[in-house]
Amino acid sequence: MKIRVKNKWNDKDKERTAEETGSVLSFNFWKVASANVMHLENEGFQTDTHFQRLDVIAELTAFLVHVVDRIISAKDYSAEDRQALITAMALNLAKTMHDNRRDVSDDKETDFRAEYIALMNERMNEYSNFTFEEGGQPGFQMRRCVGEHVRDVMGEKDNKWIPDQVMDIEIPDAMKAFKRVTRGVL
């Protein structure tokens, strides 16, 4: 899966705010997660509604944000800078999720941001219990957990194979794109 991503700044010497960096990362993570959903569907896995697709995107973006958090926590980021970046990504993704859910829903009153932020907080807490392998790769248990969450929000067709597909194909593909995105942005 080859995705075009923004992975470098036009003005490399300019200081970037957490909001600017979070905006770029969240935009690219949305693209990566969307490509993973399309790949799942092209492989014959079933999503029945736009909401299911968005639920899968929510799971995958929450995972990618957690990976950023794990990576920057091992670097020289202060606790304040780390929190500011993770918050900026979460808020940007929550707005994008809200806008997309509104676009495919008759419900124009619900604020879908809170639902996404709750999911993000739940996943950040849950994934913090799992290990990371050498080189900043998510461990087996974390990949399995992401696969099970994706399975839980997808259609019934071939549902038992979804965790394996996510663990063995979707996450490695997403991590390749993740590295391209974060290399020049973080």
C-alpha positions as CSV (number, residue, x, y, z in Angstrom):
1,M,0.0,0.0,0.0
2,K,1.6,3.2,-1.1
3,I,0.1,6.5,0.2
4,R,1.2,10.0,-0.5
5,V,1.9,11.7,2.8
6,K,3.3,15.0,4.0
7,N,6.5,14.1,5.7
8,K,8.6,17.3,5.6
9,W,8.2,20.9,6.3
10,N,8.6,23.6,3.6
11,D,10.6,25.8,5.9
12,K,12.8,23.3,7.9
13,D,14.3,25.9,10.2
14,K,11.0,27.3,11.5
15,E,9.9,26.3,15.0
16,R,6.6,24.3,14.9
17,T,3.9,24.4,17.6
18,A,2.4,21.2,18.9
19,E,-0.8,22.2,17.2
20,E,0.9,22.5,13.8
21,T,2.7,19.2,14.2
22,G,-0.4,17.5,15.6
23,S,-2.4,18.8,12.6
24,V,0.0,17.4,10.1
25,L,0.3,14.0,11.9
26,S,-3.4,13.6,12.3
27,F,-4.1,14.5,8.7
28,N,-1.6,11.8,7.6
29,F,-2.8,9.2,10.1
30,W,-6.4,9.7,8.8
31,K,-5.1,9.0,5.3
32,V,-3.2,5.9,6.5
33,A,-6.2,4.5,8.4
34,S,-8.5,5.2,5.4
35,A,-6.1,3.3,3.1
36,N,-6.1,0.4,5.6
37,V,-10.0,0.3,5.5
38,M,-10.0,0.3,1.7
39,H,-7.4,-2.5,1.7
40,L,-9.5,-4.6,4.2
41,E,-12.5,-4.2,1.9
42,N,-10.5,-5.0,-1.2
43,E,-9.3,-8.2,0.5
44,G,-13.0,-9.2,1.0
45,F,-13.6,-8.1,4.5
46,Q,-17.0,-6.6,5.1
47,T,-18.1,-3.2,6.2
48,D,-21.8,-2.6,5.9
49,T,-22.0,1.2,6.6
50,H,-20.0,4.3,6.5
51,F,-20.2,4.3,10.3
52,Q,-18.4,1.0,10.4
53,R,-15.7,2.3,8.2
54,L,-15.3,5.3,10.4
55,D,-15.2,3.0,13.5
56,V,-12.3,1.1,11.9
57,I,-10.6,4.4,11.2
58,A,-11.2,5.5,14.8
59,E,-9.5,2.3,16.0
60,L,-6.5,2.6,13.7
61,T,-5.9,6.3,14.4
62,A,-6.1,5.7,18.1
63,F,-3.4,3.1,17.7
64,L,-1.2,5.4,15.6
65,V,-1.5,8.2,18.1
66,H,-0.5,5.8,20.9
67,V,2.5,4.8,18.8
68,V,3.6,8.4,18.6
69,D,3.1,8.8,22.3
70,R,5.3,5.7,23.0
71,I,8.0,7.0,20.6
72,I,8.2,10.5,21.9
73,S,8.1,9.4,25.5
74,A,11.4,7.6,24.8
75,K,12.9,10.8,23.3
76,D,13.8,14.2,24.8
77,Y,10.2,15.5,24.9
78,S,9.1,17.2,28.1
79,A,5.9,16.0,29.7
80,E,4.2,19.3,28.7
81,D,5.4,19.0,25.0
82,R,4.3,15.4,24.8
83,Q,0.9,16.2,26.3
84,A,0.4,19.1,24.0
85,L,1.3,17.1,20.9
86,I,-0.9,14.1,21.8
87,T,-3.8,16.5,22.7
88,A,-3.4,18.4,19.4
89,M,-3.5,15.1,17.4
90,A,-6.5,13.8,19.3
91,L,-8.5,17.1,18.9
92,N,-7.7,17.3,15.2
93,L,-8.7,13.7,14.6
94,A,-11.9,14.2,16.7
95,K,-12.9,17.1,14.5
96,T,-12.3,15.1,11.4
97,M,-14.2,12.2,12.8
98,H,-17.1,14.5,13.8
99,D,-17.2,16.1,10.3
100,N,-17.2,12.7,8.6
101,R,-19.8,11.2,10.9
102,R,-22.0,14.3,10.3
103,D,-21.6,13.9,6.5
104,V,-22.9,10.3,6.5
105,S,-25.6,10.8,9.2
106,D,-29.0,12.3,9.4
107,D,-28.1,13.3,12.9
108,K,-26.9,16.9,12.7
109,E,-27.2,17.6,16.4
110,T,-24.8,15.1,18.0
111,D,-21.3,16.1,18.7
112,F,-19.3,13.1,17.7
113,R,-16.0,14.5,19.1
114,A,-16.6,13.4,22.7
115,E,-17.3,9.8,21.5
116,Y,-13.9,9.8,19.7
117,I,-12.0,11.3,22.5
118,A,-13.5,8.8,24.9
119,L,-12.3,6.0,22.6
120,M,-8.9,7.6,22.3
121,N,-8.5,7.8,26.1
122,E,-9.6,4.2,26.5
123,R,-7.2,2.9,23.9
124,M,-4.3,5.0,25.2
125,N,-4.8,3.5,28.6
126,E,-5.3,0.0,27.3
127,Y,-2.3,0.0,24.9
128,S,0.0,1.4,27.6
129,N,-0.1,-2.1,29.2
130,F,1.6,-3.7,26.2
131,T,5.2,-3.8,25.2
132,F,7.1,-2.3,22.3
133,E,9.7,-4.3,20.4
134,E,13.1,-3.1,19.4
135,G,13.0,-0.3,16.9
136,G,9.7,1.2,18.1
137,Q,7.5,-1.6,16.8
138,P,4.3,-2.5,18.6
139,G,4.5,-5.9,20.3
140,F,2.4,-9.0,19.4
141,Q,-0.1,-8.4,22.2
142,M,-0.8,-4.8,21.2
143,R,-1.2,-5.8,17.5
144,R,-3.6,-8.6,18.5
145,C,-5.6,-6.2,20.6
146,V,-5.9,-3.7,17.7
147,G,-7.0,-6.5,15.5
148,E,-9.7,-7.6,17.9
149,H,-11.0,-4.0,18.2
150,V,-11.2,-3.7,14.4
151,R,-12.9,-7.1,14.2
152,D,-15.5,-5.9,16.8
153,V,-16.5,-2.9,14.6
154,M,-16.5,-4.6,11.2
155,G,-19.1,-6.8,9.5
156,E,-19.7,-10.5,10.1
157,K,-18.1,-11.9,6.8
158,D,-14.8,-13.6,7.6
159,N,-14.9,-11.9,11.0
160,K,-12.6,-14.5,12.7
161,W,-9.8,-13.7,10.2
162,I,-9.8,-9.9,10.7
163,P,-7.4,-9.9,13.7
164,D,-4.8,-11.9,11.7
165,Q,-5.2,-9.6,8.7
166,V,-4.8,-6.5,10.9
167,M,-1.8,-7.9,12.8
168,D,0.1,-9.4,9.8
169,I,-0.7,-7.0,7.0
170,E,-2.5,-3.8,8.0
171,I,-0.3,-2.8,11.0
172,P,3.0,-3.5,9.2
173,D,1.7,-1.4,6.2
174,A,0.6,1.4,8.5
175,M,3.9,1.3,10.4
176,K,5.8,1.8,7.1
177,A,3.7,4.9,6.3
178,F,4.0,6.0,9.9
179,K,7.8,6.0,9.7
180,R,7.6,8.0,6.4
181,V,5.2,10.5,8.1
182,T,7.1,11.0,11.3
183,R,10.6,11.0,10.0
184,G,10.5,14.6,8.9
185,V,7.7,15.9,11.0
186,L,8.7,14.9,14.5
